[in-house]
Amino acid sequence: MGELLNRRHAHAEAAQCFEKAVSVFASRGDIYNESRARIGLYEALKNSDLTSATKHLYHYTRLKDSMYHRDVEQAVSQYNAKYKNEEYAREIENTKEERKLIFIIGSAVALVLGFFILFLLYTSRLRRRNHQALQQMSALRENFYTNITHEFRTPLTVILGLSHDLQATDAEDVKEKAHVIERQGNGLLILVNQLLEISKIKSSVGNPDWRNGNITTYFTMIAETWREYARSRNIDLQLFVKETVEMDFIPDYVNKVANNLLSNAFKFTPEYGKISVLIWPKNQRLCIDVQDTGSGMDEETVKHIFEPFYQAESDVRNMGTGVGMALVKQIIDAVEGSITVESAVGKGTTFHISVPIHNHSQRKITADIEINKPLLPETVEMPTDSEKEDNECRLLVIEDNQDIAAYIGSQFSDQYAISYASNGKEGLEKALELVPDLIITDLMMPGMDGLEVCRQIRDNEIVNHIPIIVVTAKITEEERIEGIKAGADAYLAKPFNSDELRTRVEKLLDRHRRLRRKFGENADMNTNKDKEEQLTEVERRFLIKTVDFINLLLDKRQLEVNTLADKLCMSPRQLNRKIIALTGEPPASYMLRIKMQRARLLLEGKPEMKIEDIADRCGFEHPSGFYHAFKKMYDVTPVEYRRMKIPG
């Protein structure tokens, strides 16, 4: 309004309006509008009141400066705020970039570490697999050489032992022993030859003798050489040739393959079983199947049947060394053929062979080619048990090789009764039945081995007192210690010296003889300290238990040998052999000693008890029987004994 009045030159009215405006805006602190009012007053008063106008101009200038400074400060503040916002935005952006970079680097590092860890795991797993493979191969190789050593040492034991005996034997025994030596020597020769054949075929040494001819006829001739042996075993051997085949083949290889497959089939096929050989051509290949109705193999054995170092644990005797099947595999591979096997436990086994048919050789099969001469396994029966009195000193020989068993038995047959078992299970059963005075056992046997026999003998109260000698081809220090831990009293390595074996047996039996003499010298079972020291802890516990049962049955008036045997969970025969082995007396005599011991205690401790009552407490129906038994054992009557112990 004042500015409008100034433009109309109404300066007085304009000055009034501006005065009011200055007052209002100054009170409000509105310097912008106050400055406008001040400049308006200057314009209104400069012509009429220059002093006041100058004053208002001065205030206007100050207000303008204030406004300028405020604007500058606001601008600076806004600039600073903008700068800080931009800086903060840049920091946020930089932080994002850094985080992104860190994430990328971290991801890369994690990926590299992941790949490195996977690589380490892979190499570790590969190294572990290689280590396990090496360990398995080492174990298989060690097992192979352990078994091959056993196969070498077994015939060597017989050969060396009988050779030693031939130097001091009568002429009529020489022929039989020479026959055994020849049999064991031939077996050893075949084993060595098979090992050499595997090495020769695998290393491709020599030139195979390829011939051309009728292979079906040749195979038929080989099978016929087994016919007589099959009849002796009551096994039905069948050969089926669907079509004759002319082809190149190596006669020696055919002999070895046929021999080993047929030998393997006969080995596992029981009496009245069947073995079938089928031959036929198919797609320029010759196919041969050898089937049997034998015991068969489990899956694990089938997987490793052709490995030269593999030994099935189910049947050590029948499995042999595994050399034969490894040789067959090497031969079939050498002629670019294939061999597989199907088998099921209890149903039998079938070997499938397939070889390519070629007709390149110009050399024909001739009559001078050596026809198969298989070394048929001789049926050697286990020696029969000696028929001697039950109270005779008896040895039990547990050995799966009949020749070894017979040889060991021959060393003692003139002195002791000998019983035989062909495996650990049968040996344990015979030990429980016969309670022998000493056991000689092989270590490697089918089914239950010698170590398990030792453990079970030591865990059985009936037979745990029996000394055990282990005879084996396993001769390392660790294996010897393992045998001792299992309970063996002596450990002999094959081939053993017969004099050493006899000495070991005599020393172990002599311990029991001395123990029996100790018991025979004195009737007092509790006071003889020497006898206590002679007993082992197991034997001492058994006798204490036996005495406790005897006293219990005496109190019940039921003391008899059969009743005592029932209490001890034994048969009367087992009790008889056990008591004789420990005391040298039959159970009846041992029970009488315990009765007399009780009588002595009653005579000494209860002077008021009548002799008739003591006789009754000691299991005698009639006092006269008691008087007679006491007098016979102590050379004094019960009355005289009481007077000696209780004078006056």
Secondary structure, 3 states (H helix, E strand, C coil): CHHHHHHCCCHHHHHHHHHHHHHHHHHHCCHHHHHHHHHHHHHHHCCCCHHHHHHHHHHHHHHHHHHHHHHHHHHHHHHHHHHHHHHHHHHHHHHHHHHHHHHHHHHHHHHHHHHHHHHHHHHHHHHHHHHHHHHHHHHHHHHHHHHHHHHHHHHHHHHHHHHHHHCCCCHHHHHHHHHHHHHHHHHHHHHHHHHHHHHHHHCCCCCCCCEEEEHHHHHHHHHHCCHHHHHHCCCEEEEEECCCCEEEECHHHHHHHHHHHHHHHHHHCCCCCEEEEEEEEECCEEEEEEEECCCCCCHHHHHHCCCCCCCCCCCHHHHCCCHHHHHHHHHHHHCCCEEEEEEECCCEEEEEEEEECCCCCCCECCCCCCCCCCCCCCCCCCCCCCCCCCCCCEEEEECCCHHHHHHHHHCCCCCCEEEEECCHHHHHHHHHHHCCCEEEEECCCCCCCHHHHHHHHHCCCCCCCCCEEEEECCCCHHHHHHHHHHCCCEEEECCCCHHHHHHHHHHHHHHHHHHHHHHHHCCCCCCCHHHHHHCCHHHHHHHHHHHHHHHHHHHCCCCCHHHHHHHCCCCHHHHHHHHHHHHCCCHHHHHHHHHHHHHHHHHHHCCCCCHHHHHHHCCCCCHHHHHHHHHHHHCCCHHHHHHHHCCC
